[in-house]
Amino acid sequence: MKILKKILVILLTILLFISIFYIDKTFAFSVTDLTGTQISNTELTSTGNRIITILTTVGAVLSVIVLIILGLKYMMGSVEEKAEYKKTLMPYIIGAAFIFAASTIAGAIYRIAINLGNLG
C-alpha cells in the first residue's frame, strides 16, 4: 500500500511539472473583451439553488456511505480498532453536520446579501 502511494505521488508530481512547463495556453482576457451582458436575479438564484442542491445531495450520500462503512468496521473490529473508530467519529459527525446544514447556511448568506443590496 505504501508503494502504491509513493507511485501515485510521483506520477502526480510528474503530471504537475508537465502541465506547468509544457502547456503554454493562457486563459486571459482584457477589460475590452467583456460584452457587458447581465444575468437576471432569478436566473442567478435558480442556478445557485441547483448548485447547492447538487452539492448537498452528493455530500449527504457520501456521508451516509462513510457512516455505513465506519459502522461495519466498528462492528467487526477488535477492542483497539473500536477505540480508534470512536476517535474518528467526532470529526465525522461535525463534517456531516456541516454537509447537512450547508443549504441552510448558504440560504442565510444569500438573504443577508440581498438585504445588504437593497439597503444601497
Secondary structure by P-SEA (a helix, b strand, c coil): caaaaaaaaaaaaaaaaaaaccccccccccccccccccccaaaaaaaaaaaaaaaaaaaaaaaaaaaaaaaaaaaaccaaaaaaaaaaaaaaaaaaaaaaaaaaaaaaaaaaaaaaaaac
